[in-house]
Amino acid sequence: MDQITLNRFTELLAVPSKTYEEDKMVEYVSWVLESIPGVEYYTDDMNNIYATKKQDGFKGHFPMFVAHTDTVHSLVPEIVVKEQILPKPPTFGRTFDDTQYDVLKAYTPEGKPTGIGGDDKCGIFICLEMLRTLSNVKVGLFVSEETGCVGSKKCDVNFLTDVGYVIQYDAPGNHLITETCSGVRLFEGNGKFIKRALPVIENTMGTTMELQAHPYTDVSQLKQKADVSCINISCGYYEMHTPNEFIVLDDVDRAIRTGINLVNEFGYEKQVYRFSLPNDKWDYMSDNTLEDSEYDYDSWENTTFDGLSDDDETFQLSDHEVHIEWGGITIESKHTGECVYMDENEVIELYEILRNNFLIKGVE
């Protein structure tokens, strides 16, 4: 990464942003967009950002790049971004050797690790670089993804009418592709889109990619609003949702080149994929959402709910803290800070599974 690009990236990483407290990031991104020639943008009532760069006479379908503006990290008065050299830790099924990489990590002025927010500031930065580099492109930056894709659920569907395909950058490491998300298939399994995309991604990222199920991210919402192929790929952050989170610069560079190469591959043609839920939604949820997650549901057998009353908004569930929200709940790990959001229908379905199969003690 050249010094000018690195300076831009470091500047963005120093902007504080937490779910529901994203105003500074939205303000910063808006300022950047105003400085990129040919870009027009607007925000909606949710503070989602929609940006378009278009050449005169363009009549094709836009590639669209997506990220989210929130992080899970608590706000601090100042984020100090430091360059370091670190190895990659084991990340979602991939173990790395002891090679050292140039990385960025965040601290308070007092030297305490604070979490750099690569999830998803890496994605924001890559989207902005796409606007700088490509001639015809759209970008969507959505608020409050970490509590269940709050912003993208309210996406302006009119912005999607001339989109040909959607690429999101919101996965850790350098080796992941999201195939299904929140029970929603993003592209046709073993279809033309992924057969063309996969070699481009692997050749540019320089590694074998692994297709996975993702609990949730914004393309799961966009896929339900548009009949196009969507994909979510790794963008170089590690130790996600922890104070020690860091970003590998080479992975970010490769992710940027991957986006450019995917546009070179697919151009401005529409990559059609129409998806609908099977008639038996229960079987689909069981097969694709619950069993594909990383959570050990066997451990629920001995789970108890501590101190829950009708007025409580938060309670302890084993080693997780549960936040009750309007329309759903967020379960946050006390150890890693990782969050999983479930809407009210998913909560009801999960409760029925637990009640029928695991005999939760203390709950009628």
PELINDA-V471378 format. One record per run of one state. SS is the DSSP state (~ for helix, > for strand, _ for the rest). FROM is the first residue (numbers start at 1). LEN is the number of residues. Records with the same first field share a line. If there is no record, write none. Layout:
# PELINDA-V471378
SS: FROM-LEN / FROM-LEN
This chain:
# PELINDA-V471378
_: 1-2 / 14-4 / 19-2 / 22-1 / 36-3 / 44-5 / 54-8 / 69-11 / 88-3 / 92-2 / 95-5 / 108-5 / 114-4 / 134-3 / 143-2 / 148-2 / 154-3 / 161-2 / 172-4 / 182-2 / 186-6 / 206-4 / 215-3 / 224-4 / 229-1 / 235-2 / 239-7 / 267-5 / 273-8 / 291-6 / 303-2 / 307-7 / 318-2 / 326-2 / 334-5 / 358-7
~: 3-11 / 23-13 / 118-16 / 145-3 / 150-4 / 157-4 / 192-14 / 218-6 / 249-18 / 281-10 / 297-6 / 344-14
>: 18-1 / 21-1 / 39-5 / 49-5 / 62-7 / 80-8 / 91-1 / 94-1 / 100-8 / 113-1 / 137-6 / 163-9 / 176-6 / 184-2 / 210-5 / 228-1 / 230-5 / 237-2 / 246-3 / 272-1 / 305-2 / 314-4 / 320-6 / 328-6 / 339-5
